[in-house]
Amino acid sequence: MGRFWEEFSVGEVLITGRRTIDGGDVSRFAGLTGDFNPLHVDAEFAKTTPFGERVAHGILTLAVSHGQQNLGGWFEGTTLALLGLDLLDFTTPVRFGDTIRTELTVKETRPSSKPDRGVVVFDVVVKNQRGEAVCTYQETVLMRRKSG
């Protein structure tokens, strides 16, 4: 069972495990979503871009970040809804072979209008193996409460 609303503290930092992004991830994501932008799937085209090579979809990075959070176990069985993703920025490309992890800092906790739930707001940073931020956003989650 994951953590309840009362178990999150403002300023607390949660860090996920790591995951390496490879060409198979990008190919599967392109097939699933239909996003076959040549920047991601055409090596020759990608050589002509400022990146000089294929890079992962930004939304793939976001999806992997979300999966990493769930693998952390903090939200298992206690999350009621993802209320929003705000201030989303893709700051550095994720290249094939990059290893990413997600850091969540609890920015705010507030009770809901219903006594059995509360809201947690996180500042999220996805970093590569060099410690560079590749994606940042704010995530708002509706969580179960122990009491109420």
C-alpha positions in Angstrom: 0.0 0.0 0.0 1.2 3.5 -0.8 1.5 6.5 1.4 -1.5 8.5 2.5 -1.9 12.2 2.2 -0.9 12.8 5.9 2.4 11.0 5.2 3.8 13.6 2.8 5.7 16.6 4.3 6.5 19.9 2.6 10.1 19.9 1.5 10.5 16.2 1.5 12.3 14.8 -1.6 11.4 11.4 -3.2 13.9 9.9 -5.6 13.0 7.1 -8.0 15.1 4.3 -9.4 16.9 4.8 -12.7 16.1 3.7 -16.3 18.1 3.8 -19.5 16.3 5.0 -22.6 17.2 3.1 -25.8 16.1 2.9 -29.4 13.6 0.1 -28.6 11.8 2.4 -26.2 11.5 5.1 -28.8 10.3 2.7 -31.5 7.7 1.2 -29.2 6.5 4.7 -28.1 6.3 5.8 -31.8 4.2 2.8 -32.7 1.9 3.2 -29.7 1.3 6.9 -30.2 1.7 7.3 -33.9 4.3 9.9 -33.4 6.8 9.0 -36.1 8.5 12.4 -36.3 11.8 11.8 -38.1 13.7 13.5 -35.3 12.9 10.3 -33.3 12.8 7.5 -35.9 15.0 8.6 -38.9 18.7 8.4 -38.1 19.7 10.2 -41.4 17.3 13.0 -40.9 18.3 13.4 -37.2 21.9 13.9 -38.3 20.8 17.2 -40.0 19.2 18.6 -36.7 21.0 20.5 -34.0 21.1 17.3 -32.0 23.1 15.4 -34.6 21.3 12.2 -33.8 17.9 10.7 -32.9 16.5 11.7 -29.5 13.6 10.4 -27.4 10.2 12.0 -27.5 9.6 14.5 -24.7 6.3 12.8 -23.9 8.1 9.5 -23.7 10.4 11.0 -21.0 7.3 12.3 -19.2 5.7 8.8 -19.4 8.8 7.1 -18.1 8.9 9.6 -15.2 5.3 8.8 -14.3 6.2 5.1 -14.4 9.2 5.6 -12.2 7.0 7.3 -9.6 4.6 4.4 -9.5 7.4 1.9 -9.2 8.6 3.9 -6.1 5.4 2.5 -4.4 4.5 5.9 -2.8 1.2 6.0 -4.7 0.1 2.4 -4.9 -3.5 2.1 -3.8 -3.7 5.5 -2.3 -3.8 7.8 -5.4 -7.3 8.8 -6.4 -6.5 11.0 -9.3 -3.8 12.9 -11.2 -5.3 16.4 -11.1 -2.8 18.1 -13.3 0.6 18.6 -14.8 1.6 22.2 -15.0 4.7 24.2 -16.0 6.0 21.4 -18.1 9.4 22.1 -19.7 11.7 19.8 -21.7 15.0 21.4 -21.0 17.6 19.0 -22.4 17.2 16.2 -25.0 17.2 12.6 -23.9 19.6 10.8 -26.1 19.6 7.0 -26.7 21.6 5.5 -23.8 20.8 8.2 -21.3 19.8 7.0 -17.9 17.1 9.1 -16.2 15.6 9.3 -12.7 12.9 11.4 -11.2 13.1 13.6 -8.2 9.8 14.8 -6.6 9.8 17.6 -4.0 6.7 18.0 -1.9 5.7 21.6 -2.5 2.3 21.7 -0.9 -0.2 19.6 0.9 -3.8 20.7 1.5 -7.0 19.0 2.6 -9.7 18.4 0.0 -13.3 19.6 0.5 -14.0 15.9 1.2 -12.7 14.6 4.5 -11.4 11.3 3.1 -8.9 12.9 0.7 -6.2 15.5 0.3 -4.1 17.1 -2.4 -0.3 16.9 -2.7 1.6 19.2 -5.1 5.1 18.1 -6.2 7.8 20.0 -8.0 9.3 17.3 -10.3 12.7 17.2 -12.0 13.8 14.4 -14.3 17.6 14.2 -14.5 20.0 12.3 -16.7 23.1 10.4 -15.6 25.1 13.7 -15.7 22.7 15.3 -13.3 21.2 17.6 -16.0 17.5 18.4 -15.8 15.9 17.0 -18.9 12.3 17.7 -17.9 10.6 19.7 -15.1 7.0 20.1 -14.2 4.6 20.5 -11.3 2.3 17.5 -10.5 -0.9 17.7 -8.5 -2.3 14.5 -7.1 -5.4 13.6 -5.1 -4.6 11.2 -2.3 -6.5 9.1 0.2 -6.4 10.2 3.8 -6.0 7.9 6.8 -8.5 9.9 8.8 -11.7 11.7 7.8 
